[in-house]
Amino acid sequence: MWGGPFVPQTEILPIVDMVITHGGNNTVAETLSFGKPMLVLPSFVDQFDNAQRITEKGYGYRIDTYAFNDDELIEMVDRILN
């Protein structure tokens, strides 16, 4: 895991194993185009729909942004990576 003041998403997507995102349209579209699974923590309008579709289609999982605990987060990441 890493980050910085500016991370060029389309340059790092090819080298990551998964993406943890709030589920905005741009990130979802770019992540899907690189075939990477997602863990989505939606917080606003379209993000909830995106998270639901990602889960339904098997591209990743949705987790409740404000109600998850550490164990749930670890379990979801493990599910995605294994």
N, C-alpha and C positions, 0 to 999 in steps of 0.2 A: 504494500500500500504506500502511495506517495501522493504528494500534491505540491502546489506552489501558487504564487500570486496569479499566474495565468497558466492554465494547462490546455494546450491545443487538443481538444477532444478527438478530432479525426486523426491525429497523429498517434495518440496513445491507445485508441480502441483496438488496433490490430495486435497490441502486445499484452493486453489485460485478459484475465480469465473470466471476469464477470464485472458488472457495473451495478453500483448502488446509487440510486437516483430518486428524485422526487417524482419523476415520471412526466416531465414536460415533453411536448411534442417533438422538439428538435432532438433532444437526447434519445428519446425512444426511437425515432426514425433512424438516427445515425447508429445507434447500438444494434438495431435490427439489421441494418445494412451490412454490418460487420459480423453478424451471426453470434453475438455475445448474449449470454443469459443475463437477466436483470433481477435485482431485488428492489422493489419499488415501495417508497414511503410517501404516498401522496398527501398533499396538503391543500390543494386548491383545484377547483372546477374540473378541467379536462384531465387532470392527473388521476383522479379517481376512476374515470372511464378507461384511461390508458392502462392503469394498474389491473383493472378487472380483465381487460382483453389479454394482457400479457399472461395472466394466470390461466385464463380459459384456454388459450392457445398453446400453453406449455412452454412459453419463452422465459418463464421465471415465476416469481412469487410476489405477492403483495403482503405487506406487514403494516399493522396499524401504527401510524407515525407517532402517536402520543400515548400509546398504551402497551408497547412491547417491553419485555425485560431482556436482560443480557442473554439468558439461556435461549430465548426464542430467536434472537438475532443470530446467535451462533448456530443454532439448528438450521435456520434458513440458509445461511451461507454454506454450511456443510452439505445441505441438500443440493444446492446449486452446483457446488464444485465437485461433488462425488457422484 
